[in-house]
Amino acid sequence: MSLPESLRKNMQQINELFDSSVIKKRDFDALDKIYTSDARILPPGAPLIQGRANIREFWQSAIPALGVMGLKLTSEDAHLDGDSIVEIGQGDLALNGGQTLAVKYVVHWKQEDGKWKWHTDIWNTNQ
Amino acid sequence: MSLPESLRKNMQQINELFDSSVIKKRDFDALDKIYTSDARILPPGAPLIQGRANIREFWQSAIPALGVMGLKLTSEDAHLDGDSIVEIGQGDLALNGGQTLAVKYVVHWKQEDGKWKWHTDIWNTNQ
């Protein structure tokens, strides 16, 4: 089913937090608001990583290593079913040196303590 | 929630069809049993592709181009919620020349005419 506008806005706020806090402020505590505690990420070029502590380690290392300066997430589709949302979207990464990188993603959202968060997060590049 | 054993077996049959029919027999009609008609795939190195006819074109071109000889899909987690299943798994691609390539994937399954099929399919490589 399609999503109520309030839920759509809530998701957008969480998505923006990754850029505004995690990337721009290197505030990795903000990941607690973004990922469920037993979330999984499936990054290109690395094995699956499970658990928020391990995910935090990944981003703490990957964001500076890749020179990520910003990430604009654009939701293209979100499908609510029971207590799950499956979202498809596009990410525009800004890298230092001025390059950009287009990625696309699928995120499975679940609620943790009444808050919607990323439970499974997979992405890859367009080129 | 966890999946009934019958549903798990049903999913495994569909997953195996990709290897046994699409790859090994180049039977691209079998994709009708695997993907919903408005399915989306998000392949690494290419933009999102929507619709079974376009997905068929992609695989008809990509399988010979990449020299794919086999694909063993191993389901690692499947989460049923309402009429959706979110599956996480690993794929072991056999390429001609004897190389292998490890990929991981997330598939969002939905029912079409009472049959469970891949509705969203995204993957990337481990290395």
gemmi code that builds the backbone of each chain (N, CA, C; Angstrom):
import gemmi

chains = {
    "A": [
        ("MET", (0.838, -1.200, 0.000), (0.000, 0.000, 0.000), (0.870, 1.246, 0.000)),
        ("SER", (0.264, 2.353, -0.417), (1.029, 3.598, -0.427), (1.123, 4.143, 0.996)),
        ("LEU", (2.060, 5.029, 1.194), (2.382, 5.469, 2.553), (1.659, 6.756, 2.920)),
        ("PRO", (1.194, 6.854, 4.191), (0.649, 8.127, 4.660), (1.732, 9.201, 4.579)),
        ("GLU", (1.315, 10.430, 4.323), (2.254, 11.537, 4.149), (3.152, 11.725, 5.376)),
        ("SER", (2.583, 11.521, 6.572), (3.372, 11.707, 7.796), (4.518, 10.698, 7.870)),
        ("LEU", (4.247, 9.479, 7.432), (5.273, 8.433, 7.445), (6.349, 8.727, 6.403)),
        ("ARG", (5.902, 9.231, 5.258), (6.835, 9.599, 4.195), (7.799, 10.693, 4.676)),
        ("LYS", (7.252, 11.668, 5.382), (8.084, 12.765, 5.918), (9.049, 12.245, 6.976)),
        ("ASN", (8.548, 11.356, 7.815), (9.376, 10.748, 8.854), (10.567, 10.012, 8.233)),
        ("MET", (10.299, 9.258, 7.168), (11.377, 8.535, 6.472), (12.378, 9.516, 5.875)),
        ("GLN", (11.855, 10.593, 5.316), (12.741, 11.588, 4.697), (13.679, 12.207, 5.739)),
        ("GLN", (13.145, 12.456, 6.929), (13.978, 13.011, 8.017), (15.116, 12.058, 8.385)),
        ("ILE", (14.787, 10.783, 8.489), (15.819, 9.783, 8.820), (16.857, 9.729, 7.696)),
        ("ASN", (16.359, 9.711, 6.455), (17.292, 9.663, 5.315), (18.221, 10.880, 5.311)),
        ("GLU", (17.662, 12.059, 5.652), (18.472, 13.279, 5.645), (19.492, 13.304, 6.786)),
        ("LEU", (19.161, 12.588, 7.867), (20.063, 12.533, 9.013), (21.414, 11.902, 8.643)),
        ("PHE", (21.369, 10.984, 7.706), (22.623, 10.343, 7.295), (23.573, 11.387, 6.710)),
        ("ASP", (23.031, 12.268, 5.897), (23.845, 13.339, 5.303), (24.211, 14.414, 6.320)),
        ("SER", (23.185, 14.935, 7.018), (23.402, 16.119, 7.865), (24.231, 15.790, 9.107)),
        ("SER", (24.057, 14.611, 9.681), (24.771, 14.275, 10.918), (25.948, 13.326, 10.687)),
        ("VAL", (25.671, 12.178, 10.089), (26.727, 11.160, 9.979), (27.849, 11.661, 9.061)),
        ("ILE", (27.475, 12.158, 7.894), (28.513, 12.574, 6.939), (29.046, 13.969, 7.260)),
        ("LYS", (28.166, 14.949, 7.372), (28.613, 16.343, 7.464), (29.225, 16.671, 8.828)),
        ("LYS", (28.718, 16.016, 9.902), (29.254, 16.308, 11.246), (30.094, 15.162, 11.797)),
        ("ARG", (30.234, 14.100, 11.027), (30.915, 12.889, 11.527), (30.345, 12.473, 12.893)),
        ("ASP", (29.026, 12.653, 13.029), (28.328, 12.265, 14.263), (27.811, 10.836, 14.100)),
        ("PHE", (28.642, 9.874, 14.470), (28.295, 8.471, 14.235), (27.283, 7.934, 15.246)),
        ("ASP", (27.046, 8.680, 16.344), (25.957, 8.313, 17.261), (24.601, 8.400, 16.562)),
        ("ALA", (24.515, 9.265, 15.552), (23.245, 9.414, 14.828), (22.831, 8.111, 14.147)),
        ("LEU", (23.787, 7.215, 13.946), (23.451, 5.921, 13.323), (22.464, 5.132, 14.185)),
        ("ASP", (22.443, 5.402, 15.491), (21.470, 4.733, 16.374), (20.037, 5.077, 15.988)),
        ("LYS", (19.862, 6.270, 15.419), (18.509, 6.688, 15.002), (18.174, 6.193, 13.598)),
        ("ILE", (19.173, 5.736, 12.888), (18.987, 5.362, 11.477), (18.827, 3.855, 11.311)),
        ("TYR", (19.707, 3.072, 11.984), (19.686, 1.616, 11.835), (19.088, 0.926, 13.067)),
        ("THR", (18.358, -0.173, 12.854), (17.947, -1.017, 13.975), (19.197, -1.664, 14.576)),
        ("SER", (19.093, -2.119, 15.816), (20.288, -2.637, 16.495), (20.834, -3.897, 15.822)),
        ("ASP", (19.953, -4.676, 15.175), (20.437, -5.887, 14.492), (20.380, -5.737, 12.970)),
        ("ALA", (20.509, -4.488, 12.513), (20.445, -4.212, 11.067), (21.581, -4.899, 10.326)),
        ("ARG", (21.379, -5.015, 9.018), (22.418, -5.558, 8.141), (22.657, -4.601, 6.988)),
        ("ILE", (23.907, -4.388, 6.655), (24.220, -3.657, 5.424), (24.968, -4.599, 4.488)),
        ("LEU", (24.744, -4.378, 3.192), (25.385, -5.204, 2.162), (26.126, -4.259, 1.226)),
        ("PRO", (27.339, -3.855, 1.608), (28.070, -2.876, 0.798), (28.739, -3.532, -0.409)),
        ("PRO", (28.804, -2.824, -1.538), (29.551, -3.348, -2.683), (31.015, -3.537, -2.290)),
        ("GLY", (31.620, -4.625, -2.698), (33.042, -4.824, -2.463), (33.392, -5.294, -1.069)),
        ("ALA", (32.407, -5.702, -0.291), (32.666, -6.184, 1.070), (31.578, -7.200, 1.406)),
        ("PRO", (31.849, -8.077, 2.373), (30.803, -9.018, 2.782), (29.701, -8.298, 3.573)),
        ("LEU", (28.597, -8.986, 3.774), (27.504, -8.488, 4.612), (28.017, -8.157, 6.013)),
        ("ILE", (27.517, -7.068, 6.581), (27.905, -6.647, 7.928), (26.644, -6.587, 8.778)),
        ("GLN", (26.665, -7.256, 9.923), (25.473, -7.301, 10.774), (25.711, -6.648, 12.118)),
        ("GLY", (24.707, -5.905, 12.579), (24.744, -5.301, 13.911), (25.199, -3.856, 13.834)),
        ("ARG", (24.531, -2.990, 14.616), (24.775, -1.546, 14.509), (26.199, -1.160, 14.892)),
        ("ALA", (26.793, -1.882, 15.865), (28.173, -1.559, 16.259), (29.128, -1.802, 15.089)),
        ("ASN", (28.925, -2.917, 14.383), (29.777, -3.225, 13.233), (29.513, -2.273, 12.066)),
        ("ILE", (28.253, -1.894, 11.905), (27.887, -0.950, 10.845), (28.535, 0.401, 11.127)),
        ("ARG", (28.548, 0.793, 12.387), (29.181, 2.048, 12.778), (30.683, 2.035, 12.437)),
        ("GLU", (31.322, 0.920, 12.777), (32.753, 0.782, 12.433), (32.973, 0.920, 10.930)),
        ("PHE", (32.070, 0.292, 10.150), (32.194, 0.367, 8.692), (32.136, 1.815, 8.216)),
        ("TRP", (31.114, 2.561, 8.652), (30.942, 3.935, 8.165), (32.038, 4.861, 8.693)),
        ("GLN", (32.477, 4.627, 9.931), (33.557, 5.447, 10.492), (34.823, 5.314, 9.662)),
        ("SER", (35.006, 4.141, 9.102), (36.182, 3.925, 8.271), (35.912, 4.324, 6.819)),
        ("ALA", (34.744, 3.961, 6.289), (34.474, 4.124, 4.848), (34.266, 5.580, 4.444)),
        ("ILE", (33.596, 6.372, 5.278), (33.267, 7.750, 4.882), (34.534, 8.589, 4.662)),
        ("PRO", (35.473, 8.592, 5.618), (36.719, 9.320, 5.319), (37.546, 8.647, 4.214)),
        ("ALA", (37.575, 7.309, 4.197), (38.395, 6.604, 3.200), (37.932, 6.912, 1.778)),
        ("LEU", (36.613, 6.997, 1.593), (36.065, 7.275, 0.258), (35.987, 8.773, -0.010)),
        ("GLY", (36.252, 9.586, 1.025), (36.161, 11.036, 0.857), (34.741, 11.522, 0.610)),
        ("VAL", (33.790, 10.917, 1.338), (32.382, 11.285, 1.152), (32.092, 12.606, 1.858)),
        ("MET", (31.597, 13.585, 1.095), (31.311, 14.911, 1.630), (29.808, 15.153, 1.781)),
        ("GLY", (29.010, 14.385, 1.071), (27.564, 14.576, 1.145), (26.843, 13.430, 0.457)),
        ("LEU", (25.596, 13.240, 0.837), (24.785, 12.179, 0.219), (23.339, 12.643, 0.167)),
        ("LYS", (22.850, 12.825, -1.056), (21.444, 13.189, -1.222), (20.670, 11.924, -1.599)),
        ("LEU", (19.766, 11.514, -0.704), (18.949, 10.328, -0.963), (17.593, 10.750, -1.517)),
        ("THR", (17.208, 10.165, -2.637), (15.911, 10.466, -3.243), (15.095, 9.188, -3.296)),
        ("SER", (14.018, 9.168, -2.522), (13.158, 7.989, -2.473), (12.347, 7.912, -3.761)),
        ("GLU", (12.360, 6.761, -4.400), (11.607, 6.626, -5.663), (10.359, 5.775, -5.505)),
        ("ASP", (10.394, 4.883, -4.528), (9.231, 4.039, -4.289), (9.312, 3.511, -2.862)),
        ("ALA", (8.179, 3.452, -2.201), (8.163, 2.878, -0.860), (6.867, 2.090, -0.718)),
        ("HIS", (7.018, 0.844, -0.287), (5.915, -0.100, -0.254), (5.732, -0.578, 1.186)),
        ("LEU", (4.585, -0.246, 1.783), (4.287, -0.637, 3.166), (3.509, -1.942, 3.173)),
        ("ASP", (3.968, -2.909, 3.961), (3.283, -4.191, 4.070), (3.468, -4.678, 5.505)),
        ("GLY", (2.368, -4.747, 6.256), (2.489, -5.134, 7.656), (3.376, -4.140, 8.375)),
        ("ASP", (4.415, -4.638, 9.053), (5.338, -3.756, 9.774), (6.632, -3.530, 9.006)),
        ("SER", (6.579, -3.694, 7.704), (7.770, -3.514, 6.874), (7.511, -2.473, 5.797)),
        ("ILE", (8.536, -1.714, 5.500), (8.512, -0.865, 4.303), (9.707, -1.272, 3.451)),
        ("VAL", (9.471, -1.463, 2.160), (10.576, -1.672, 1.235), (10.684, -0.412, 0.383)),
        ("GLU", (11.827, 0.256, 0.494), (12.048, 1.515, -0.218), (13.119, 1.318, -1.297)),
        ("ILE", (12.853, 1.888, -2.452), (13.847, 1.920, -3.532), (14.191, 3.379, -3.767)),
        ("GLY", (15.459, 3.683, -3.957), (15.812, 5.073, -4.181), (17.151, 5.237, -4.848)),
        ("GLN", (17.486, 6.502, -4.973), (18.737, 6.868, -5.625), (19.555, 7.711, -4.658)),
        ("GLY", (20.857, 7.535, -4.671), (21.741, 8.330, -3.835), (22.766, 9.047, -4.690)),
        ("ASP", (22.922, 10.329, -4.427), (23.953, 11.091, -5.129), (25.028, 11.439, -4.123)),
        ("LEU", (26.174, 10.793, -4.268), (27.303, 11.000, -3.366), (28.172, 12.137, -3.886)),
        ("ALA", (28.505, 13.053, -2.994), (29.490, 14.088, -3.316), (30.816, 13.667, -2.690)),
        ("LEU", (31.854, 13.595, -3.503), (33.164, 13.169, -3.014), (34.096, 14.372, -2.998)),
        ("ASN", (35.108, 14.309, -2.135), (36.024, 15.450, -2.136), (36.815, 15.451, -3.440)),
        ("GLY", (37.122, 16.626, -3.902), (37.677, 16.748, -5.241), (36.589, 17.092, -6.246)),
        ("GLY", (35.335, 17.093, -5.782), (34.248, 17.545, -6.634), (33.582, 16.466, -7.465)),
        ("GLN", (34.112, 15.223, -7.379), (33.432, 14.162, -8.142), (32.077, 13.828, -7.521)),
        ("THR", (31.221, 13.247, -8.330), (29.949, 12.736, -7.817), (29.836, 11.263, -8.228)),
        ("LEU", (29.040, 10.545, -7.476), (28.865, 9.114, -7.742), (27.382, 8.804, -7.548)),
        ("ALA", (26.769, 8.217, -8.584), (25.347, 7.863, -8.490), (25.213, 6.431, -8.018)),
        ("VAL", (24.462, 6.240, -6.953), (24.170, 4.891, -6.475), (22.654, 4.706, -6.403)),
        ("LYS", (22.247, 3.473, -6.380), (20.833, 3.163, -6.155), (20.774, 2.180, -4.998)),
        ("TYR", (19.639, 2.156, -4.305), (19.587, 1.352, -3.088), (18.211, 0.741, -2.877)),
        ("VAL", (18.192, -0.297, -2.054), (16.954, -0.843, -1.507), (17.137, -0.883, 0.011)),
        ("VAL", (16.193, -0.310, 0.728), (16.214, -0.361, 2.186), (14.925, -1.010, 2.692)),
        ("HIS", (15.092, -2.012, 3.541), (13.970, -2.620, 4.255), (13.885, -1.939, 5.616)),
        ("TRP", (12.793, -1.198, 5.827), (12.585, -0.480, 7.088), (11.755, -1.329, 8.042)),
        ("LYS", (12.130, -1.284, 9.326), (11.305, -1.918, 10.360), (11.203, -0.945, 11.535)),
        ("GLN", (10.233, -1.166, 12.384), (10.125, -0.327, 13.569), (10.903, -0.926, 14.731)),
        ("GLU", (11.627, -0.060, 15.437), (12.327, -0.458, 16.663), (11.901, 0.541, 17.737)),
        ("ASP", (11.300, 0.047, 18.802), (10.766, 0.920, 19.855), (9.897, 2.034, 19.264)),
        ("GLY", (9.074, 1.660, 18.305), (8.118, 2.614, 17.734), (8.699, 3.577, 16.707)),
        ("LYS", (9.989, 3.446, 16.396), (10.625, 4.332, 15.411), (11.000, 3.534, 14.163)),
        ("TRP", (10.680, 4.093, 13.015), (11.067, 3.449, 11.757), (12.563, 3.634, 11.507)),
        ("LYS", (13.233, 2.516, 11.203), (14.679, 2.556, 10.951), (15.042, 1.604, 9.812)),
        ("TRP", (16.258, 1.779, 9.325), (16.777, 0.888, 8.276), (17.157, -0.447, 8.912)),
        ("HIS", (16.565, -1.526, 8.418), (16.855, -2.852, 8.963), (17.770, -3.644, 8.015)),
        ("THR", (17.581, -3.408, 6.736), (18.473, -3.990, 5.718), (18.771, -2.899, 4.712)),
        ("ASP", (20.026, -2.743, 4.344), (20.463, -1.623, 3.507), (21.466, -2.156, 2.491)),
        ("ILE", (21.075, -2.136, 1.218), (21.964, -2.613, 0.145), (22.000, -1.576, -0.959)),
        ("TRP", (23.138, -1.403, -1.566), (23.265, -0.415, -2.644), (24.332, -0.865, -3.628)),
        ("ASN", (24.329, -0.220, -4.794), (25.405, -0.417, -5.764), (25.489, 0.822, -6.655)),
        ("THR", (26.524, 0.867, -7.457), (26.725, 2.052, -8.297), (26.041, 1.868, -9.650)),
        ("ASN", (25.727, 2.986, -10.285), (25.075, 2.943, -11.594), (26.072, 2.728, -12.727)),
        ("GLN", (27.321, 3.047, -12.468), (28.310, 2.901, -13.546), (29.484, 2.052, -13.116)),
    ],
    "B": [
        ("MET", (7.872, -12.340, 10.533), (7.698, -13.692, 11.061), (8.484, -14.701, 10.227)),
        ("SER", (8.734, -15.853, 10.819), (9.479, -16.873, 10.082), (8.530, -17.557, 9.090)),
        ("LEU", (9.107, -18.194, 8.126), (8.319, -18.720, 7.009), (7.931, -20.175, 7.220)),
        ("PRO", (6.689, -20.525, 6.809), (6.314, -21.942, 6.806), (7.256, -22.704, 5.863)),
        ("GLU", (7.496, -23.963, 6.208), (8.431, -24.785, 5.434), (8.005, -24.898, 3.959)),
        ("SER", (6.693, -24.987, 3.720), (6.213, -25.130, 2.336), (6.555, -23.897, 1.505)),
        ("LEU", (6.464, -22.721, 2.132), (6.773, -21.476, 1.427), (8.274, -21.388, 1.158)),
        ("ARG", (9.053, -21.813, 2.143), (10.502, -21.822, 1.992), (10.923, -22.713, 0.802)),
        ("LYS", (10.287, -23.875, 0.707), (10.593, -24.789, -0.412), (10.168, -24.194, -1.741)),
        ("ASN", (9.014, -23.538, -1.733), (8.504, -22.888, -2.934), (9.487, -21.821, -3.417)),
        ("MET", (10.002, -21.031, -2.484), (10.985, -19.999, -2.840), (12.256, -20.631, -3.395)),
        ("GLN", (12.663, -21.728, -2.775), (13.892, -22.398, -3.230), (13.739, -22.902, -4.669)),
        ("GLN", (12.537, -23.420, -4.989), (12.280, -23.887, -6.366), (12.407, -22.743, -7.369)),
        ("ILE", (11.836, -21.586, -7.010), (11.910, -20.418, -7.912), (13.370, -19.984, -8.056)),
        ("ASN", (14.074, -19.936, -6.927), (15.486, -19.534, -6.975), (16.299, -20.486, -7.859)),
        ("GLU", (15.988, -21.800, -7.759), (16.748, -22.784, -8.550), (16.421, -22.698, -10.033)),
        ("LEU", (15.203, -22.227, -10.330), (14.784, -22.095, -11.731), (15.691, -21.130, -12.496)),
        ("PHE", (16.197, -20.133, -11.797), (17.065, -19.168, -12.475), (18.303, -19.882, -13.015)),
        ("ASP", (18.851, -20.761, -12.190), (20.038, -21.523, -12.612), (19.685, -22.592, -13.645)),
        ("SER", (18.672, -23.425, -13.307), (18.415, -24.616, -14.132), (17.823, -24.262, -15.493)),
        ("SER", (16.985, -23.225, -15.548), (16.321, -22.897, -16.818), (16.942, -21.680, -17.501)),
        ("VAL", (16.999, -20.546, -16.770), (17.432, -19.304, -17.421), (18.901, -19.415, -17.826)),
        ("ILE", (19.741, -19.839, -16.900), (21.179, -19.881, -17.201), (21.556, -21.140, -17.985)),
        ("LYS", (21.202, -22.301, -17.469), (21.713, -23.542, -18.067), (21.047, -23.880, -19.405)),
        ("LYS", (19.764, -23.493, -19.555), (19.057, -23.812, -20.820), (18.818, -22.581, -21.679)),
        ("ARG", (19.267, -21.424, -21.202), (18.967, -20.163, -21.897), (17.461, -20.062, -22.197)),
        ("ASP", (16.654, -20.563, -21.250), (15.188, -20.507, -21.381), (14.693, -19.231, -20.690)),
        ("PHE", (14.628, -18.151, -21.461), (14.293, -16.855, -20.873), (12.786, -16.708, -20.604)),
        ("ASP", (11.973, -17.616, -21.174), (10.546, -17.633, -20.813), (10.360, -17.951, -19.332)),
        ("ALA", (11.317, -18.669, -18.757), (11.218, -19.028, -17.334), (11.216, -17.793, -16.439)),
        ("LEU", (11.704, -16.674, -16.979), (11.692, -15.433, -16.180), (10.275, -15.014, -15.806)),
        ("ASP", (9.280, -15.440, -16.610), (7.877, -15.135, -16.285), (7.469, -15.758, -14.950)),
        ("LYS", (8.101, -16.877, -14.614), (7.774, -17.561, -13.348), (8.584, -16.994, -12.186)),
        ("ILE", (9.603, -16.218, -12.509), (10.527, -15.733, -11.476), (10.212, -14.290, -11.070)),
        ("TYR", (9.977, -13.434, -12.062), (9.739, -12.002, -11.783), (8.265, -11.644, -11.956)),
        ("THR", (7.766, -10.716, -11.134), (6.435, -10.142, -11.367), (6.500, -9.290, -12.642)),
        ("SER", (5.358, -9.032, -13.223), (5.353, -8.324, -14.518), (5.906, -6.904, -14.396)),
        ("ASP", (5.744, -6.276, -13.228), (6.274, -4.916, -13.049), (7.490, -4.897, -12.113)),
        ("ALA", (8.215, -6.013, -12.088), (9.396, -6.128, -11.217), (10.457, -5.099, -11.600)),
        ("ARG", (11.345, -4.862, -10.644), (12.499, -3.992, -10.882), (13.775, -4.723, -10.511)),
        ("ILE", (14.790, -4.591, -11.327), (16.116, -5.071, -10.939), (17.053, -3.874, -10.855)),
        ("LEU", (18.014, -3.968, -9.927), (18.995, -2.894, -9.717), (20.385, -3.518, -9.862)),
        ("PRO", (20.849, -3.659, -11.104), (22.134, -4.335, -11.325), (23.311, -3.400, -11.061)),
        ("PRO", (24.401, -3.922, -10.519), (25.602, -3.097, -10.368), (26.075, -2.630, -11.750)),
        ("GLY", (26.473, -1.379, -11.833), (27.032, -0.879, -13.088), (26.020, -0.513, -14.138)),
        ("ALA", (24.754, -0.435, -13.765), (23.692, -0.070, -14.721), (22.568, 0.598, -13.939)),
        ("PRO", (21.764, 1.400, -14.624), (20.618, 1.990, -13.916), (19.553, 0.940, -13.605)),
        ("LEU", (18.602, 1.316, -12.770), (17.449, 0.467, -12.459), (16.701, 0.098, -13.748)),
        ("ILE", (16.233, -1.137, -13.805), (15.482, -1.611, -14.971), (14.118, -2.080, -14.490)),
        ("GLN", (13.064, -1.567, -15.108), (11.707, -1.909, -14.662), (10.923, -2.643, -15.731)),
        ("GLY", (10.178, -3.651, -15.295), (9.282, -4.387, -16.172), (9.935, -5.665, -16.686)),
        ("ARG", (9.158, -6.742, -16.734), (9.721, -8.062, -17.042), (10.306, -8.140, -18.442)),
        ("ALA", (9.695, -7.418, -19.395), (10.223, -7.451, -20.765), (11.626, -6.847, -20.800)),
        ("ASN", (11.817, -5.737, -20.082), (13.138, -5.096, -20.040), (14.142, -5.936, -19.248)),
        ("ILE", (13.641, -6.581, -18.188), (14.502, -7.457, -17.387), (14.966, -8.645, -18.226)),
        ("ARG", (14.064, -9.171, -19.039), (14.414, -10.281, -19.945), (15.518, -9.861, -20.918)),
        ("GLU", (15.354, -8.682, -21.489), (16.395, -8.160, -22.399), (17.739, -8.058, -21.704)),
        ("PHE", (17.696, -7.561, -20.447), (18.942, -7.432, -19.686), (19.631, -8.791, -19.529)),
        ("TRP", (18.883, -9.797, -19.063), (19.506, -11.102, -18.810), (19.920, -11.805, -20.099)),
        ("GLN", (19.118, -11.619, -21.163), (19.475, -12.228, -22.453), (20.817, -11.713, -22.944)),
        ("SER", (21.089, -10.450, -22.611), (22.358, -9.863, -23.026), (23.452, -10.144, -21.997)),
        ("ALA", (23.136, -10.007, -20.702), (24.170, -10.055, -19.658), (24.714, -11.466, -19.436)),
        ("ILE", (23.856, -12.474, -19.494), (24.315, -13.838, -19.168), (25.397, -14.321, -20.143)),
        ("PRO", (25.172, -14.206, -21.469), (26.281, -14.579, -22.370), (27.458, -13.603, -22.290)),
        ("ALA", (27.177, -12.300, -22.130), (28.255, -11.304, -22.091), (29.194, -11.541, -20.914)),
        ("LEU", (28.617, -11.916, -19.776), (29.437, -12.155, -18.582), (29.969, -13.591, -18.538)),
        ("GLY", (29.483, -14.423, -19.450), (29.908, -15.823, -19.451), (29.423, -16.590, -18.238)),
        ("VAL", (28.158, -16.336, -17.859), (27.610, -17.001, -16.669), (27.203, -18.431, -17.019)),
        ("MET", (27.769, -19.402, -16.278), (27.500, -20.818, -16.543), (26.603, -21.424, -15.467)),
        ("GLY", (26.527, -20.770, -14.311), (25.710, -21.314, -13.228), (25.585, -20.298, -12.111)),
        ("LEU", (24.538, -20.460, -11.321), (24.320, -19.553, -10.193), (23.671, -20.339, -9.060)),
        ("LYS", (24.426, -20.480, -7.968), (23.842, -21.154, -6.803), (23.411, -20.086, -5.809)),
        ("LEU", (22.104, -19.999, -5.569), (21.569, -19.014, -4.628), (21.349, -19.683, -3.273)),
        ("THR", (21.872, -19.082, -2.232), (21.695, -19.604, -0.875), (20.979, -18.560, -0.040)),
        ("SER", (19.756, -18.883, 0.357), (18.962, -17.962, 1.153), (19.511, -17.922, 2.583)),
        ("GLU", (19.751, -16.738, 3.104), (20.294, -16.632, 4.463), (19.273, -16.124, 5.466)),
        ("ASP", (18.307, -15.372, 4.963), (17.264, -14.862, 5.850), (16.056, -14.518, 4.997)),
        ("ALA", (14.876, -14.809, 5.497), (13.662, -14.428, 4.780), (12.636, -13.988, 5.814)),
        ("HIS", (12.090, -12.812, 5.588), (11.216, -12.164, 6.558), (9.854, -11.923, 5.902)),
        ("LEU", (8.824, -12.592, 6.419), (7.474, -12.453, 5.873), (6.717, -11.380, 6.637)),
        ("ASP", (6.108, -10.445, 5.917), (5.330, -9.375, 6.553), (4.186, -9.031, 5.611)),
        ("GLY", (2.957, -9.304, 6.053), (1.828, -9.078, 5.170), (1.992, -9.910, 3.911)),
        ("ASP", (1.919, -9.275, 2.745), (2.069, -9.994, 1.479), (3.451, -9.813, 0.882)),
        ("SER", (4.424, -9.501, 1.720), (5.794, -9.292, 1.256), (6.744, -10.234, 1.975)),
        ("ILE", (7.739, -10.676, 1.249), (8.878, -11.361, 1.875), (10.128, -10.583, 1.490)),
        ("VAL", (10.965, -10.295, 2.459), (12.270, -9.717, 2.163), (13.305, -10.806, 2.431)),
        ("GLU", (14.022, -11.180, 1.382), (15.008, -12.260, 1.478), (16.417, -11.693, 1.294)),
        ("ILE", (17.326, -12.152, 2.125), (18.741, -11.824, 1.976), (19.472, -13.113, 1.672)),
        ("GLY", (20.402, -13.082, 0.747), (21.119, -14.308, 0.442), (22.430, -14.076, -0.254)),
        ("GLN", (23.017, -15.196, -0.607), (24.316, -15.174, -1.261), (24.209, -15.908, -2.581)),
        ("GLY", (24.913, -15.414, -3.584), (24.921, -16.069, -4.883), (26.345, -16.423, -5.280)),
        ("ASP", (26.520, -17.661, -5.713), (27.839, -18.066, -6.212), (27.728, -18.278, -7.703)),
        ("LEU", (28.336, -17.355, -8.444), (28.292, -17.393, -9.905), (29.464, -18.216, -10.421)),
        ("ALA", (29.154, -19.127, -11.339), (30.215, -19.844, -12.045), (30.355, -19.202, -13.423)),
        ("LEU", (31.558, -18.789, -13.755), (31.803, -18.137, -15.043), (32.597, -19.071, -15.935)),
        ("ASN", (32.464, -18.877, -17.255), (33.250, -19.764, -18.111), (34.727, -19.423, -17.962)),
        ("GLY", (35.547, -20.415, -18.068), (36.957, -20.241, -17.740), (37.226, -20.713, -16.317)),
        ("GLY", (36.142, -21.060, -15.597), (36.328, -21.659, -14.275), (36.359, -20.668, -13.119)),
        ("GLN", (36.306, -19.350, -13.440), (36.271, -18.401, -12.320), (34.943, -18.486, -11.577)),
        ("THR", (34.967, -18.043, -10.335), (33.727, -17.910, -9.576), (33.639, -16.477, -9.057)),
        ("LEU", (32.434, -16.039, -8.793), (32.206, -14.676, -8.317), (31.145, -14.744, -7.222)),
        ("ALA", (31.489, -14.212, -6.041), (30.534, -14.228, -4.930), (29.744, -12.925, -4.926)),
        ("VAL", (28.423, -13.047, -4.931), (27.559, -11.875, -4.824), (26.608, -12.070, -3.648)),
        ("LYS", (26.072, -10.959, -3.171), (25.031, -11.031, -2.149), (23.836, -10.250, -2.675)),
        ("TYR", (22.663, -10.571, -2.181), (21.470, -9.963, -2.768), (20.383, -9.730, -1.730)),
        ("VAL", (19.469, -8.828, -2.079), (18.211, -8.655, -1.358), (17.107, -8.752, -2.395)),
        ("VAL", (16.149, -9.624, -2.139), (14.989, -9.743, -3.023), (13.718, -9.493, -2.220)),
        ("HIS", (12.894, -8.597, -2.747), (11.549, -8.367, -2.215), (10.582, -9.212, -3.047)),
        ("TRP", (9.993, -10.208, -2.384), (9.047, -11.111, -3.054), (7.618, -10.593, -2.855)),
        ("LYS", (6.813, -10.703, -3.923), (5.370, -10.430, -3.823), (4.627, -11.529, -4.576)),
        ("GLN", (3.342, -11.654, -4.271), (2.548, -12.633, -5.000), (1.922, -11.995, -6.239)),
        ("GLU", (1.980, -12.751, -7.331), (1.292, -12.351, -8.569), (0.445, -13.543, -8.993)),
        ("ASP", (-0.851, -13.332, -9.099), (-1.776, -14.433, -9.407), (-1.530, -15.639, -8.489)),
        ("GLY", (-1.316, -15.348, -7.221), (-1.166, -16.426, -6.235), (0.198, -17.089, -6.198)),
        ("LYS", (1.131, -16.625, -7.036), (2.482, -17.215, -7.054), (3.493, -16.204, -6.517)),
        ("TRP", (4.361, -16.673, -5.641), (5.418, -15.813, -5.121), (6.498, -15.614, -6.175)),
        ("LYS", (6.849, -14.333, -6.390), (7.863, -14.002, -7.398), (8.740, -12.869, -6.897)),
        ("TRP", (9.860, -12.677, -7.576), (10.766, -11.568, -7.259), (10.163, -10.261, -7.781)),
        ("HIS", (9.969, -9.306, -6.895), (9.378, -8.025, -7.291), (10.450, -6.934, -7.351)),
        ("THR", (11.424, -7.044, -6.468), (12.588, -6.138, -6.493), (13.818, -7.011, -6.262)),
        ("ASP", (14.829, -6.806, -7.069), (16.009, -7.690, -7.044), (17.250, -6.813, -7.171)),
        ("ILE", (18.056, -6.762, -6.100), (19.290, -5.965, -6.110), (20.435, -6.825, -5.602)),
        ("TRP", (21.600, -6.648, -6.170), (22.758, -7.439, -5.748), (24.031, -6.631, -5.944)),
        ("ASN", (25.103, -7.111, -5.334), (26.428, -6.554, -5.579), (27.473, -7.617, -5.267)),
        ("THR", (28.697, -7.312, -5.620), (29.761, -8.308, -5.430), (30.408, -8.140, -4.055)),
        ("ASN", (31.010, -9.203, -3.560), (31.681, -9.164, -2.248), (33.074, -8.581, -2.346)),
        ("GLN", (33.645, -8.621, -3.527), (35.022, -8.111, -3.662), (35.109, -7.086, -4.764)),
    ],
}
model = gemmi.Model(1)
for chain_id, residues in chains.items():
    chain = gemmi.Chain(chain_id)
    for i, (resn, *xyz) in enumerate(residues, 1):
        res = gemmi.Residue()
        res.name, res.seqid = resn, gemmi.SeqId(i, " ")
        for name, pos in zip(("N", "CA", "C"), xyz):
            atom = gemmi.Atom()
            atom.name, atom.element = name, gemmi.Element(name[0])
            atom.pos, atom.b_iso = gemmi.Position(*pos), 0.0
            res.add_atom(atom)
        chain.add_residue(res)
    model.add_chain(chain)
structure = gemmi.Structure()
structure.add_model(model)
structure.setup_entities()
